[in-house]
Amino acid sequence: MGRPRAGHRSARRGLTGPDARLRAELVAGQLLGLGATLSLHRPDGASSHASAERLADLYAPGLQRLIDGA
């Protein structure tokens, strides 16, 4: 599978506990997914009507759960 890139290693080092590596990969996947969704910005899409704060309020709990390992 090859050696992980430096940024990926840094993210993994920041997480501890069970499944830290898997959780780091899932966090990266969620952030990439959010970025892809927002970059495909559709004028009639739901994200076009939501503020950045609202998107963060909705997205943050899932990310935090992965970060905390809860």
CNS distance restraints for C-alpha pairs under 8 A (distance, minus, plus):
assign (resid   4 and name CA) (resid   8 and name CA) 6.11 0.50 0.50
assign (resid   4 and name CA) (resid   9 and name CA) 6.39 0.50 0.50
assign (resid   5 and name CA) (resid   9 and name CA) 6.43 0.50 0.50
assign (resid   6 and name CA) (resid  10 and name CA) 6.27 0.50 0.50
assign (resid   7 and name CA) (resid  11 and name CA) 6.32 0.50 0.50
assign (resid   8 and name CA) (resid  12 and name CA) 6.28 0.50 0.50
assign (resid   8 and name CA) (resid  24 and name CA) 7.87 0.50 0.50
assign (resid   8 and name CA) (resid  25 and name CA) 7.96 0.50 0.50
assign (resid   9 and name CA) (resid  13 and name CA) 6.19 0.50 0.50
assign (resid  10 and name CA) (resid  14 and name CA) 6.51 0.50 0.50
assign (resid  11 and name CA) (resid  15 and name CA) 6.96 0.50 0.50
assign (resid  11 and name CA) (resid  24 and name CA) 6.21 0.50 0.50
assign (resid  12 and name CA) (resid  20 and name CA) 6.49 0.50 0.50
assign (resid  12 and name CA) (resid  21 and name CA) 5.55 0.50 0.50
assign (resid  12 and name CA) (resid  24 and name CA) 5.41 0.50 0.50
assign (resid  15 and name CA) (resid  20 and name CA) 5.39 0.50 0.50
assign (resid  15 and name CA) (resid  21 and name CA) 7.67 0.50 0.50
assign (resid  15 and name CA) (resid  23 and name CA) 7.89 0.50 0.50
assign (resid  15 and name CA) (resid  24 and name CA) 7.00 0.50 0.50
assign (resid  15 and name CA) (resid  67 and name CA) 6.57 0.50 0.50
assign (resid  15 and name CA) (resid  68 and name CA) 7.79 0.50 0.50
assign (resid  16 and name CA) (resid  20 and name CA) 5.38 0.50 0.50
assign (resid  17 and name CA) (resid  69 and name CA) 6.98 0.50 0.50
assign (resid  18 and name CA) (resid  69 and name CA) 7.03 0.50 0.50
assign (resid  19 and name CA) (resid  23 and name CA) 5.99 0.50 0.50
assign (resid  19 and name CA) (resid  69 and name CA) 7.76 0.50 0.50
assign (resid  20 and name CA) (resid  24 and name CA) 6.09 0.50 0.50
assign (resid  20 and name CA) (resid  69 and name CA) 7.60 0.50 0.50
assign (resid  21 and name CA) (resid  25 and name CA) 6.36 0.50 0.50
assign (resid  22 and name CA) (resid  26 and name CA) 6.23 0.50 0.50
assign (resid  23 and name CA) (resid  27 and name CA) 6.13 0.50 0.50
assign (resid  23 and name CA) (resid  66 and name CA) 5.52 0.50 0.50
assign (resid  23 and name CA) (resid  67 and name CA) 6.79 0.50 0.50
assign (resid  23 and name CA) (resid  69 and name CA) 7.34 0.50 0.50
assign (resid  24 and name CA) (resid  28 and name CA) 6.28 0.50 0.50
assign (resid  24 and name CA) (resid  66 and name CA) 7.66 0.50 0.50
assign (resid  24 and name CA) (resid  67 and name CA) 7.42 0.50 0.50
assign (resid  25 and name CA) (resid  29 and name CA) 6.13 0.50 0.50
assign (resid  26 and name CA) (resid  30 and name CA) 6.10 0.50 0.50
assign (resid  26 and name CA) (resid  66 and name CA) 7.42 0.50 0.50
assign (resid  27 and name CA) (resid  31 and name CA) 6.23 0.50 0.50
assign (resid  27 and name CA) (resid  63 and name CA) 6.20 0.50 0.50
assign (resid  27 and name CA) (resid  66 and name CA) 6.60 0.50 0.50
assign (resid  27 and name CA) (resid  67 and name CA) 7.39 0.50 0.50
assign (resid  28 and name CA) (resid  32 and name CA) 6.07 0.50 0.50
assign (resid  29 and name CA) (resid  33 and name CA) 5.99 0.50 0.50
assign (resid  30 and name CA) (resid  34 and name CA) 6.14 0.50 0.50
assign (resid  30 and name CA) (resid  63 and name CA) 7.58 0.50 0.50
assign (resid  31 and name CA) (resid  35 and name CA) 6.10 0.50 0.50
assign (resid  32 and name CA) (resid  36 and name CA) 6.06 0.50 0.50
assign (resid  33 and name CA) (resid  37 and name CA) 6.06 0.50 0.50
assign (resid  34 and name CA) (resid  38 and name CA) 6.13 0.50 0.50
assign (resid  35 and name CA) (resid  39 and name CA) 6.00 0.50 0.50
assign (resid  36 and name CA) (resid  40 and name CA) 6.26 0.50 0.50
assign (resid  37 and name CA) (resid  41 and name CA) 6.75 0.50 0.50
assign (resid  38 and name CA) (resid  47 and name CA) 7.25 0.50 0.50
assign (resid  41 and name CA) (resid  45 and name CA) 7.02 0.50 0.50
assign (resid  41 and name CA) (resid  47 and name CA) 7.51 0.50 0.50
assign (resid  41 and name CA) (resid  48 and name CA) 6.98 0.50 0.50
assign (resid  42 and name CA) (resid  48 and name CA) 6.97 0.50 0.50
assign (resid  43 and name CA) (resid  48 and name CA) 6.10 0.50 0.50
assign (resid  44 and name CA) (resid  48 and name CA) 6.78 0.50 0.50
assign (resid  45 and name CA) (resid  49 and name CA) 7.44 0.50 0.50
assign (resid  46 and name CA) (resid  50 and name CA) 6.86 0.50 0.50
assign (resid  47 and name CA) (resid  51 and name CA) 7.90 0.50 0.50
assign (resid  47 and name CA) (resid  55 and name CA) 7.64 0.50 0.50
assign (resid  50 and name CA) (resid  54 and name CA) 5.97 0.50 0.50
assign (resid  50 and name CA) (resid  55 and name CA) 6.49 0.50 0.50
assign (resid  51 and name CA) (resid  55 and name CA) 6.35 0.50 0.50
assign (resid  52 and name CA) (resid  56 and name CA) 6.15 0.50 0.50
assign (resid  53 and name CA) (resid  57 and name CA) 6.10 0.50 0.50
assign (resid  54 and name CA) (resid  58 and name CA) 6.27 0.50 0.50
assign (resid  55 and name CA) (resid  59 and name CA) 5.99 0.50 0.50
assign (resid  56 and name CA) (resid  60 and name CA) 5.48 0.50 0.50
assign (resid  57 and name CA) (resid  61 and name CA) 7.46 0.50 0.50
assign (resid  59 and name CA) (resid  63 and name CA) 6.73 0.50 0.50
assign (resid  60 and name CA) (resid  64 and name CA) 5.90 0.50 0.50
assign (resid  61 and name CA) (resid  65 and name CA) 6.12 0.50 0.50
assign (resid  62 and name CA) (resid  66 and name CA) 6.56 0.50 0.50
assign (resid  63 and name CA) (resid  67 and name CA) 6.17 0.50 0.50
assign (resid  64 and name CA) (resid  68 and name CA) 5.94 0.50 0.50
assign (resid  65 and name CA) (resid  69 and name CA) 5.84 0.50 0.50
assign (resid  65 and name CA) (resid  70 and name CA) 5.48 0.50 0.50
assign (resid  66 and name CA) (resid  70 and name CA) 6.93 0.50 0.50
